[in-house]
Amino acid sequence: DGAHFVKQCQRFGISFGELARTVRAVRRELGSDLVSLPDRCVLIDRLGNLRREQAGASRWGIKLQRRISDVGSYARLWPRARFIHIVRDGRDLAASHLVTVPDWGFKTIREAARGWLDVVARPHTVAPAGRYLEIRYEDMVTDLKGTTRTLTDFLGVEWHDSLLRHDAAGHSLFAHPWGHPAARAASRPVSPGQVGRYRSDLTRQQIAEFESIAGAELARLGYLTG
């Protein structure tokens, strides 16, 4: 986990030396080994602000991944933070795991359905009002400008057309991918090409099994089933 965290920081643009100095400083300040979630969030906040200052940015962000399911805890630890949850059709996620990343992804449709529900069903029920935005991946890749406008309005940041051309901008992830499975895809323009892939990648039986487990949540998010 420690080595993975170092790689994550380098993808983010934090050098090993900067990370080591920051970890030492926060450990001294808190008098702890940074084991608890609150202490680790202090470290993350310090690293985020370091990168924000280096980039001359007004905000810094972090990808919570599956931990978004515990958004209430992070909202309490970061009382000024806003949370954007990009959800995706769970059947496409299942296809991605079973077909594209079988070595480390979900192994069965049932596991994928349960895992997807764990991530998408709870956050909107526990997130603080006005600080949580749920958007669909499919809307982002088919209406990039409209969805990105929604994001910038929610965050209160200034609009710039370069937001629509992320692939043309330099990013530390592209220079230091360190095995990130999506680094190559992230360096390309946004494309709707993976939307609905489950129709060709999964069998009818697999689709029906997924929907039998997660159909209600698919419907809540506006995904057609059956």
N, C-alpha and C positions, 0 to 999 in steps of 0.2 A: 504493500500500500504506500509506503514511503517513497519508493522509487517511482511509482506511478504518479504520485503527487508532484514530484520534481519535474517529470515529463509534462504534466498538465501546466505547471507554471511556465515552463519554457515555451510551450505552445502559446501561452498567453502573452509572452514577451518579457517574462521575468527571468533574469539570468540566475545561474546557480549561486554566484556570489551575493547577488541582491537578496535571493531567497534565504541564504544562510544568515546574513546579517539581520534580516527582518525577524526570522524565527528566534534568533538569540535575543534580540531586543524585546520581543513580546514575551518570551519566557521570563526574562528578568523583571519586566513590568508587572506581570501577573503572578510571578512566583509559582509557576506550575509547569508541568510537562506538556500542556496543551492536549490533554486527553479528552476533556469534556467538550460537548458541542458548543456551549457558550464561548469557551476559550478558543476553540478552533475558529469560530466565527469572528472573533477579534482579529486573529491572524489573517483570515481571508479579507476582512475589511481593510486592514493595513496594506496588504498586497494590492488590493483593488485600487485603493487611492494612490498608491505608488505608481501603478500603471496609468491611471487617469492623469496624473500630473505629467508623466513622461510624454503622453500622447497629446496633452493640451485639451483633453476632453472634459465635458461637464458631468458625465456619468461613467460609472464602470458597471459591468455586469458579470454574472456567473451563471453557468448552466447547472441547474440543480438535478437534472435528469430525473431518475425515479424518486428522488427525495422530495419532489414537488408534492407528493402525497402527504407530506408533513409540513405543508406550507404555513400552517398556523404557528408552529414553533419558530420558523425562520422569520415570520412577520413580527413576532414578539422580540426576537433578538436584533432585528434590523427594523426599527419602527418607522423609518423613512423610506424603506424599500417598496418597490412595486414589482408585481409578479406577473409575467406573461406565460401562459401555458399554451403551447402549440400542440394541439391534439391531432391525431391522425386516425383514419379509418383502421380499426384494430385488425381487420382481415388483411389489409395491406401490410401492416406491421408483422402479422403472423407469417405471411408469404416471405417477407424480407428475412426474417429470422430462420425459417425452415429451409429456404432456398439459397440465400446469399451468404449468411453467416452461420452455418450449421455447427461450426466448431465451438462457438461461445454463446449462441443465441438460444431461444426457447427450443426445446426438443420435440414437443408435441403441440397439437392444436389446443388441447385442453390447457396445457401450461401457458401457452401464449394468450389465450382468452382470459385466464385468471390473472396473469401478469399485467395485461392491458387494463383490466378493471381496477387492479390495485393502484394504477397510476392516474386514471381519468375519473373514477367515480366519486372520490372523496374530496379533492381539493376545493371544488366550487362550493362545497357545503361548509367548509371551515375557514376559508380565506376571509380576511377583513374586507368589509365593504369599501369599494372605491379604490382598492389597491391590488385587485386581481382581475386580469383580463384573459378570457379563454377564446382562442381563435383556432380555426381549423387549418391544418397544413394544406388541404386541397384548395381553400380559398386564397391562401397566400400564393400558391404557384399558378393559379389561374387568373388572379386579379392582384398582381404584385403591388401596383401603385395604390389601389384602394385599401388593401389590407395594411400596407406599410404606413399609409396616412393614419389609419386607426391606431397603429402602434405609437407613432410620434405624438399624436394628440393625447393618448393615454399617458405617455411619459412626460409630456410637456417639453419636448425638445424641438428645435427648429427643423423644418423640412428642408431637404436639399435633394436635388435630382440624383446626386451621386449614390443615394441610398438604393437606387434601382440598378446600380452597376457595381455591386460588391466585388465581382470577379475582376474588375479593373483596378481595384485598390490593393495595395500591399497589405499583407497580414502576417503576423508572426507564425500563425498556424501553417501557412504555406511554406515558410522557410524552415520550420522545425516541426514537421508532422509527427515524428516519433511514433509511427505506426498507427496513427489515428485512422479508423476505418472509413471515415467520411471526408478526409482531407482533400482527396482528389475531386470528389463530387462538389465540395464546398468552394473549390476554386473555379467552378464553371458557372455559367448563367443559370438562373432559376428556370426549371423546366417542369411541366406537368406530366412528364413521361412515365412516372412511376405511379400515377393515380390509377386505381382500379386494377393493379397488377394481380390481385388475388384471383380475378376471374380466369386468368390463364395459368397461374402458378399453383393454385389449390384445386383439389378435386371438389365435386359437389358435396360429397360426404363431409369433407373437412370444413367447407363453408357452412354447411348446416349445423355441424357440431359447434363451431364458433358462435353462430347466431343463437343456438339454444342456450348458451351460457351467458352471452353478453348482448343479446338482442335489445333489451330494454335500454341499455346505455348507448348503443348504436343509434337507436331511435331518438333518444334525448338530444344527441348531437346532430341529428338531421341526416343520418346515413340510411339509405333504403336497404331493406332486408327482404329475404324471401325470393 
